[in-house]
Amino acid sequence: MIRATCRRLTSIADTCVPSNFVHATDMAFYFPRFQPRVHLQTHGIPELKDALALLQPNTTGSERRWRKPQSMSEEEWKKSRDKALMLLARGEEIMENVGGVNNASTADILRPLYAIKFELLSGVEHLPRPEYAHHVNVYRLILKQAGRLLYFNDTWNKSDIHHIDTACVIVAHFVRAFCALNQKPFHIKKGNENKDKSNKSSEWSMKVGGSGNNDDVLTLSLVMERIDELLQLCRNTVVNQDKVDNGFRWYVPKLLLLKGILTIPLTGNLEHAREYIDEAAKIVYEFLRRKQPILDGLVPRKQEPELGLFMLAQAEIAARIFDWSVGINEVDKDVLEKFEAAAKFYSAPYNTTLDADGIMSTEHLDERKFEVDAYTSCMLSYGTFLLNAPRPSGVSSRDSPVFLPKQIFSMSPIATVETSSNLIFADVHRLVPMTVDVTRKRTGESLERALQLNRAMYPNHKQNPKAGWILLAMASLYADMRDYLYATGLFASAEKTLVENYGNNSLERLFALTLRYEFLAGVGSEQEAKTAGHEVVQLLKQMDSISRE
């Protein structure tokens, strides 16, 4: 197991992780080397030139790609991005009409154009989703358009690093959209665990031919081939070029994370998925290996700050394999220790007696922003894992579990993407007792800690998607304890926060409403349950209607 060896107090100016990450796997979908002004060649097309001017104004400072220019207000910056997205749509239409992705010349323009569009629609780097994203099914749109680009993938220059950047962005957004749209059942009723699935995720396919050719079909196997190809290209690039941009070293571990995630729906072999994620963590661990073990061993070894998130991904895949396939009041201690190790990577105490609990100290919060944010994600992931612990069946409706077994409380891809195999071979190493009361106590403590830190980091409560997921997990905890008042208020707050960040017609809001319905069906009145169920149905209809537009 990888462990932290010293306390870090570093100012993180730029990392391989987006600033608005919620789950550890969010870093696998983020490639900050991709820059609109560098990667998109406008070829004199006015719409594309104007879009780039709005997205990345020419400045002398080394600002990050989506950061608001200092001279602009938030409202002006939002309007600029919305206008740029519409200009990109016009440029997209022009390029599709003169050749599209089937033509090598136009495809070289369309690929970075679509990649920029995917980034804007997803709302990376603390960008809220644009107004346009509120009127489309974001994940379906990205899946469809990224799928075409992956299928017609053989014309770009594979020796050009900029083209590799673009290809990584496209495949990452495809995997993210696929995982969001292909989640395992929301819960599994008793007796349904071993039933054969009529539609396995490994058999997924999508028609991508726009010219009436029915043979143009994208499959997950082909997507995996694209990831393997990019892995090989990135490894060769790192080996063959002495002066590669420092950010490029993250490509191999990130692509290994993507490969591990996609292995779950493609083959269902969770052990293979774990091997890829472990390999990614090992590569990051070796980034700062000692060149002279004897001499360098006299000083504490430095670690990449992002390593803790790779450790969290290892914990999540271990939890997926564990799958709570044990009796009530039992847990695998190895899985617990993996979550705790990831959290301790960031929460190691100071070397002095002052500020002994360094991670909770509000002093120097700006210098420790990344590690505090990562620690918050560790606490959130640990809390949602414990929420899945089996509950006793009860003897009446008043003491029966509110949520059904194998309930989903998160949208983390590793934890929730559908597997192609319904045979789960549990891997339990050290079974230890843990009562339901202890489980609830630990869940509450981790989520309270996460919320407290999140509020300290984002006191204005804006552009803060992680707060929505923490509140939703806390609402589920109070629902599990049948605390009607607390759960109702937290569900409302969580829904409001998710709507602010993802939109009214988003899959994230649907997820929150479905959990709320499960809670009211078990604790609330019959009328409340009917009303909540009606809201879910109406949102599903609305999402279905915008998907066809």
C-alpha positions in Angstrom: 0.0 0.0 0.0 1.3 3.5 -0.8 1.6 5.7 2.2 2.4 9.3 2.7 5.8 9.8 4.4 5.8 13.5 5.3 3.5 16.5 5.9 2.9 18.6 2.8 2.2 22.4 3.1 2.5 23.5 -0.5 0.8 26.1 -2.7 -0.8 24.2 -5.6 -1.1 26.7 -8.5 -2.0 24.1 -11.1 -2.5 20.4 -10.9 -3.7 17.5 -13.1 -7.1 17.7 -11.3 -9.9 20.1 -12.2 -10.7 22.8 -9.6 -14.3 21.6 -9.3 -13.7 17.9 -8.9 -16.1 15.8 -6.8 -14.8 12.2 -7.3 -11.3 10.9 -7.6 -12.0 9.8 -11.1 -12.8 13.3 -12.3 -9.1 13.8 -12.9 -9.2 11.0 -15.5 -11.6 13.2 -17.6 -9.4 16.3 -17.3 -6.5 17.2 -19.7 -5.5 20.9 -19.0 -2.8 20.8 -21.7 -5.7 21.2 -24.2 -6.0 24.9 -24.9 -8.6 26.4 -27.4 -6.2 29.0 -28.8 -3.4 26.4 -29.3 -5.3 23.4 -30.5 -8.1 24.8 -32.7 -7.0 26.1 -36.1 -9.6 28.6 -37.3 -8.4 28.6 -41.0 -9.8 32.1 -41.3 -13.4 31.1 -40.4 -14.9 34.2 -38.7 -17.1 32.3 -36.3 -14.2 30.3 -34.9 -11.9 33.3 -34.7 -14.6 35.2 -32.7 -15.2 32.2 -30.5 -11.5 31.9 -29.5 -11.3 35.6 -28.8 -14.2 35.3 -26.4 -12.9 32.1 -24.7 -9.3 33.0 -24.4 -8.6 36.7 -24.8 -5.0 37.6 -25.6 -3.4 38.5 -22.3 0.1 38.8 -21.1 -0.5 36.8 -17.9 -0.3 33.1 -17.6 -3.9 32.5 -16.8 -5.5 29.1 -16.9 -7.5 28.4 -19.9 -11.1 28.9 -18.6 -10.3 31.4 -15.9 -12.3 34.6 -15.9 -10.2 37.6 -17.1 -9.6 40.0 -14.2 -11.2 42.9 -16.1 -14.5 41.0 -16.5 -17.4 40.5 -14.1 -18.8 37.1 -13.6 -21.9 38.0 -15.6 -19.9 39.3 -18.5 -17.7 36.2 -18.5 -20.8 34.0 -18.5 -22.3 35.9 -21.5 -19.0 35.6 -23.4 -18.9 31.8 -22.9 -22.5 31.4 -24.0 -21.9 33.5 -27.1 -18.7 31.6 -27.9 -20.6 28.3 -27.6 -23.2 29.5 -30.2 -20.4 30.7 -32.5 -18.7 27.2 -32.2 -22.1 25.7 -33.1 -22.1 27.7 -36.3 -18.6 26.7 -37.1 -19.5 23.1 -36.5 -22.4 23.4 -38.9 -20.1 24.9 -41.6 -17.5 22.1 -41.2 -20.1 19.3 -41.2 -21.6 20.7 -44.5 -18.2 20.7 -46.3 -17.0 17.3 -45.4 -17.5 16.5 -41.7 -15.5 13.8 -39.8 -15.2 11.6 -42.9 -12.9 14.2 -44.6 -9.4 14.4 -43.2 -9.0 18.2 -43.5 -12.3 19.1 -42.0 -12.0 16.4 -39.3 -8.8 18.1 -38.1 -10.9 21.3 -37.4 -13.9 19.4 -36.0 -12.0 17.3 -33.5 -10.7 20.2 -31.3 -13.9 22.2 -32.0 -16.0 19.4 -30.5 -13.5 18.9 -27.7 -13.9 22.6 -26.7 -17.7 22.1 -26.9 -17.6 19.1 -24.6 -15.5 21.0 -22.0 -17.9 23.9 -22.0 -21.0 21.7 -21.8 -19.5 19.7 -18.9 -18.6 22.9 -16.9 -14.9 22.2 -16.1 -12.7 24.3 -13.8 -15.5 25.9 -11.8 -17.4 26.9 -14.9 -21.1 26.4 -14.3 -22.8 24.7 -17.3 -23.8 27.3 -19.9 -27.4 28.2 -20.6 -27.4 26.0 -23.7 -26.6 22.9 -21.6 -29.9 23.4 -19.7 -31.8 22.7 -22.9 -30.1 19.6 -24.0 -29.3 16.2 -22.6 -25.6 16.8 -22.0 -24.4 13.2 -21.7 -26.4 11.9 -24.6 -25.2 14.7 -26.8 -21.5 14.2 -25.9 -21.9 10.4 -26.2 -23.3 10.7 -29.8 -20.8 13.3 -31.0 -17.7 11.9 -29.3 -18.7 8.4 -30.6 -18.5 9.6 -34.2 -15.1 11.2 -33.6 -13.8 7.9 -32.0 -15.1 5.8 -34.9 -13.7 8.0 -37.7 -10.4 8.2 -35.8 -7.7 7.2 -38.3 -7.0 10.4 -40.2 -5.2 12.5 -37.6 -1.5 12.9 -37.2 -0.5 10.6 -34.4 3.0 12.1 -34.1 1.6 15.5 -33.2 1.3 16.1 -29.5 -1.5 18.6 -30.0 -3.5 15.9 -31.8 -2.9 13.5 -28.9 -4.1 16.1 -26.4 -7.4 16.5 -28.4 -7.9 12.7 -28.8 -7.5 12.3 -25.0 -10.1 14.9 -24.3 -12.6 13.3 -26.7 -12.2 9.7 -25.4 -12.3 11.0 -21.7 -15.6 12.8 -22.3 -17.0 9.7 -24.1 -16.2 7.4 -21.2 -17.6 9.9 -18.7 -20.9 10.2 -20.7 -21.1 6.5 -21.1 -20.7 5.8 -17.4 -23.4 8.4 -16.5 -25.9 6.9 -19.0 -25.1 3.3 -18.2 -25.3 3.0 -14.4 -26.0 -0.3 -12.6 -29.6 -0.7 -11.3 -30.5 2.0 -8.8 -31.1 -0.8 -6.2 -31.3 -4.6 -6.4 -34.4 -6.3 -4.9 -34.0 -9.6 -3.1 -34.0 -12.5 -5.5 -32.9 -10.5 -8.5 -29.1 -10.6 -7.9 -28.5 -13.6 -10.1 -31.0 -13.1 -12.9 -29.5 -13.0 -16.4 -29.4 -9.6 -18.0 -31.1 -9.3 -21.5 -28.9 -6.3 -22.4 -25.3 -6.6 -21.2 -23.2 -3.5 -21.2 -20.5 -5.3 -23.1 -22.8 -5.7 -26.0 -23.5 -1.9 -26.2 -23.2 -0.4 -29.7 -24.1 2.9 -31.4 -24.7 3.7 -35.0 -22.4 6.5 -36.1 -22.9 6.6 -39.9 -24.6 9.7 -41.1 -24.6 8.7 -44.8 -27.0 5.8 -44.6 -24.2 3.2 -44.0 -25.5 0.8 -41.4 -22.0 -0.8 -41.0 -20.7 2.2 -39.1 -21.2 1.0 -35.6 -19.2 2.0 -32.5 -18.7 -0.6 -29.8 -17.0 -0.5 -26.4 -14.2 -2.8 -27.8 -13.4 -0.2 -30.4 -13.3 2.5 -27.7 -10.9 0.4 -25.7 -8.7 0.0 -28.7 -8.6 3.8 -29.0 -7.5 4.1 -25.3 -4.8 1.4 -25.8 -3.5 3.3 -28.9 -3.4 6.6 -27.0 -1.6 4.8 -24.1 1.1 3.5 -26.5 1.5 6.9 -28.2 1.8 8.7 -24.8 4.4 6.2 -23.6 6.4 6.6 -26.7 6.2 10.4 -26.6 7.5 10.5 -23.0 10.4 8.1 -23.8 11.4 9.7 -27.1 11.2 13.4 -26.2 13.5 14.9 -23.6 11.6 18.1 -23.2 8.0 17.2 -23.0 5.6 19.6 -21.2 5.4 18.7 -17.5 1.7 18.1 -17.7 2.1 15.4 -20.3 3.5 12.9 -17.7 0.0 12.6 -16.3 -1.4 11.2 -19.5 -0.4 7.6 -19.0 -1.8 7.3 -15.4 -5.0 9.1 -16.5 -5.5 6.8 -19.5 -4.9 3.8 -17.3 -7.7 5.1 -15.0 -10.0 5.4 -18.1 -9.0 1.9 -19.1 -9.8 0.6 -15.6 -13.2 2.3 -15.6 -14.1 1.1 -19.1 -13.1 -2.5 -18.2 -16.0 -2.7 -15.8 -18.7 -2.5 -18.4 -16.7 -4.1 -21.2 -15.6 -7.4 -19.5 -17.0 -7.2 -16.0 -13.6 -8.3 -14.7 -13.2 -6.1 -11.6 -9.8 -7.6 -10.9 -8.5 -6.5 -14.2 -9.9 -3.0 -13.6 -8.2 -3.0 -10.2 -4.9 -3.9 -11.9 -5.1 -0.9 -14.2 -5.9 1.5 -11.4 -3.1 0.1 -9.3 -0.7 0.5 -12.2 -1.8 4.2 -12.5 -1.2 4.8 -8.8 2.2 3.1 -9.0 3.3 5.3 -11.9 2.4 8.4 -9.9 4.2 7.1 -6.9 7.3 6.6 -9.0 7.2 10.2 -10.3 9.3 11.4 -7.4 11.3 8.3 -6.7 14.7 8.7 -5.1 17.5 8.7 -7.7 20.1 8.0 -5.0 18.4 5.8 -2.4 21.2 5.9 0.1 21.8 9.7 0.1 18.2 10.7 -0.5 17.0 8.3 2.2 18.3 10.8 4.8 15.5 13.2 4.0 11.7 12.5 3.9 10.5 11.5 0.5 8.3 14.0 -1.4 5.1 12.8 -2.9 2.9 14.1 -5.7 -0.1 15.9 -4.0 -2.5 14.1 -6.5 -1.3 10.6 -5.3 -3.9 10.6 -2.6 -6.7 10.8 -5.2 -5.2 7.8 -7.0 -5.2 6.0 -3.7 -8.9 7.0 -3.3 -9.6 5.4 -6.7 -7.9 2.2 -5.5 -10.2 2.3 -2.4 -13.3 2.7 -4.6 -12.5 -0.2 -6.9 -11.8 -2.3 -3.8 -15.2 -1.3 -2.4 -16.8 -2.2 -5.7 -15.3 -5.7 -5.6 -16.2 -6.1 -1.9 -19.8 -5.0 -2.8 -21.0 -5.5 0.8 -21.4 -9.2 0.1 -21.2 -10.1 3.8 -23.7 -10.5 6.6 -25.2 -7.6 8.6 -22.8 -5.9 11.1 -19.7 -7.1 9.2 -17.1 -5.3 7.0 -13.8 -6.0 5.3 -11.1 -4.1 7.2 -8.9 -4.0 4.2 -11.4 -1.8 2.3 -11.8 0.5 5.3 -8.0 0.9 5.6 -7.8 1.9 1.9 -10.2 4.7 2.4 -8.5 5.8 5.6 -5.1 5.7 4.0 -6.3 8.0 1.2 -7.7 10.5 3.7 -4.6 10.3 5.9 -2.4 11.1 2.9 -3.9 14.6 3.2 -4.7 14.9 6.9 -1.3 14.0 8.3 -0.7 16.2 11.4 1.8 19.0 11.5 5.2 18.3 13.0 4.6 20.9 15.8 2.1 20.8 18.6 0.5 24.0 17.2 -2.4 23.4 14.8 -2.1 19.7 15.5 -5.2 18.9 13.4 -3.7 20.6 10.3 -6.4 19.7 7.8 -9.2 21.3 9.9 -7.3 24.5 10.6 -8.7 27.4 8.7 -5.3 29.1 8.8 -3.3 28.9 5.5 -6.4 27.5 3.8 -5.4 29.1 0.5 -2.0 27.4 0.5 -3.6 24.0 1.3 -6.7 24.4 -0.9 -6.0 21.4 -3.1 -5.2 19.0 -0.3 -8.2 20.1 1.8 -10.5 19.7 -1.3 -9.1 16.3 -1.9 -9.6 15.3 1.7 -13.2 16.4 1.4 -13.6 14.1 -1.6 -12.1 11.2 0.5 -14.6 11.9 3.3 -17.5 12.0 0.8 -16.5 8.8 -0.9 -16.0 7.0 2.5 -19.4 8.2 3.7 -21.3 7.0 0.6 -19.5 3.7 0.9 -20.7 3.2 4.4 -24.2 4.1 3.5 -24.4 0.9 1.5 -23.9 -1.3 4.6 -26.7 -3.9 4.9 -29.4 -3.1 7.3 -31.5 -5.6 9.4 -34.8 -6.4 7.7 -37.0 -5.3 10.7 -40.3 -6.7 11.9 -42.6 -3.9 10.9 -42.8 -1.1 8.4 -41.6 1.4 11.1 -38.2 -0.3 11.6 -37.6 -1.8 8.1 -34.8 -0.3 6.0 -35.7 2.9 4.1 -33.5 2.1 1.2 -33.4 -1.2 -0.6 -30.1 -3.3 -0.7 -27.3 -2.2 -3.1 -28.7 1.3 -3.3 -26.7 3.9 -5.3 -25.8 7.1 -3.4 -23.2 8.5 -5.7 -22.5 9.0 -9.4 -18.8 8.1 -9.1 -18.1 6.0 -12.3 -16.1 3.3 -10.5 -18.9 2.7 -8.0 -21.9 3.0 -10.3 -21.1 2.1 -13.9 -22.9 -1.0 -15.0 -20.9 -4.3 -15.2 -21.3 -6.7 -18.1 -21.3 -9.6 -15.7 -23.8 -10.2 -13.0 -21.5 -12.7 -11.2 -19.6 -10.8 -8.5 -16.8 -12.8 -6.9 -16.5 -11.2 -3.5 -12.9 -10.6 -2.4 -13.1 -10.4 1.4 -9.7 -10.4 3.2 -10.2 -9.5 6.9 -13.8 -9.7 8.1 -14.4 -7.6 11.2 -17.5 -6.7 13.1 -19.1 -3.2 12.7 -22.6 -2.6 13.9 -25.2 -0.6 12.0 -25.0 2.1 14.7 -21.2 2.4 14.4 -21.6 2.5 10.6 -24.1 5.4 10.9 -21.9 7.2 13.3 -18.8 7.0 11.1 -20.9 8.0 8.1 -22.2 11.1 9.9 -18.7 12.1 11.2 -17.1 11.8 7.7 -19.9 13.8 6.0 -20.0 16.4 8.7 -16.3 16.9 8.4 -16.6 17.1 4.6 -19.3 19.7 4.7 -17.5 21.8 7.3 -14.4 22.0 5.2 -16.3 22.6 2.0 -18.2 25.5 3.6 -14.9 27.0 4.8 -13.4 26.8 1.3 -16.5 28.1 -0.6 -18.2 30.5 1.8 -20.3 32.1 -0.9 -21.8 28.7 -1.8 -21.6 29.3 -5.5 -20.1 27.1 -8.3 -19.7 24.3 -5.7 -21.0 21.0 -7.0 -19.3 19.0 -4.3 -21.6 20.6 -1.7 -24.6 19.2 -3.5 -23.3 15.7 -3.3 -22.3 16.0 0.3 -25.8 17.3 1.2 -27.4 14.5 -0.8 -25.4 11.9 1.1 -26.2 13.5 4.5 -29.9 13.6 3.5 -29.7 9.9 2.7 -28.1 9.2 6.1 -30.9 11.0 8.0 -33.5 9.3 5.7 -31.9 6.0 6.7 -32.3 7.0 10.4 -36.0 8.0 9.6 -35.3 11.6 10.7 -38.1 13.2 8.5 -37.4 16.9 9.2 -33.6 16.8 8.7 -33.8 14.6 5.7 -36.5 16.7 4.0 -34.5 19.9 4.4 -31.3 18.4 3.3 -32.9 16.8 0.2 -34.3 20.2 -0.7 -30.9 21.9 -0.2 -29.1 19.2 -2.2 -31.5 19.5 -5.1 -31.1 23.3 -5.2 -27.3 23.1 -5.3 -27.3 20.4 -8.0 -29.7 22.4 -10.1 -27.5 25.5 -9.8 -24.5 23.5 -11.0 -25.9 21.1 -13.5 -29.2 22.5 -14.6 -32.9 21.8 -14.1 -33.1 19.0 -16.7 -29.9 17.2 -15.6 -29.2 13.6 -14.8 -27.8 14.8 -11.5 -31.1 16.3 -10.5 -32.9 13.2 -11.5 -30.6 11.2 -9.3 -31.4 13.4 -6.3 -35.2 13.3 -6.9 -35.1 9.5 -7.2 -33.4 9.2 -3.8 -35.9 11.6 -2.4 -38.8 9.5 -3.7 -37.3 6.3 -2.2 -37.1 8.2 1.2 -40.7 9.5 1.1 -42.0 6.1 -0.1 -40.6 4.6 3.1 -41.1 7.4 5.6 -43.4 10.0 4.2 -47.1 10.0 3.6 -48.7 8.3 0.6 -49.5 11.7 -0.9 -45.9 12.9 -0.5 -44.6 9.7 -2.2 -47.0 10.1 -5.1 -46.0 13.8 -5.6 -42.3 12.9 -5.5 -42.9 10.0 -7.9 -44.7 12.4 -10.2 -41.8 14.8 -10.2 -39.4 12.0 -11.2 -41.7 10.9 -14.1 -42.1 14.5 -15.3 -38.4 15.1 -15.3 -37.8 11.8 -17.2 -40.3 12.9 -19.8 -38.7 16.3 -20.1 -35.2 14.8 -20.5 -36.6 12.3 -23.1 -38.1 15.2 -25.1 -35.0 17.3 -25.2 -32.9 14.2 -26.2 -35.0 14.0 -29.4 -34.7 17.7 -30.3 
